[in-house]
Amino acid sequence: MSAGGGEVFEENKKTIFLDWVCIFLIIMSGPVRVLFNVIPGYSRNIIIFLLYTSALFIWISQVKRRLLQNEECKFLSGVAALMLFLMAVRTIKFDFLPSGDVIFPFTDASTEWFYSY
């Protein structure tokens, strides 16, 4: 075995560990959805946002370490940034904005159907 063989094995173990951490973070969103309905005062959307954000950062670090081609790495980093933006918008929509009172305060029932699209 060459001198560099041990380094490859250690890097492979680290990759497998980080893959399992990503899977665990994503799976944990299920129990958070179930359990935080019972516990008042905590926002489950923010906790789920943090779980997915952590998984995204681990994923993008793995992509940057594994890919050699710069164009693909930039593309996948952009995909991760758009996913993070989408999750942030979703979290803001459901946690920080009331049900339409701030965005369209002067709407009535006759025009409300238009803003639902």
Secondary structure, DSSP 8 states (H G I E B T S, - for coil): --TTHHHHHHHHHHHHHHHHHHHHHHHTHHHHHHHTTTSTT--HHHHHHHHHHHHHHHHHHHHHHH---HHHHHHHHHHHHHHHHHHHHHHHHHHTS-SSTTT-TT--TTTHHHHT-
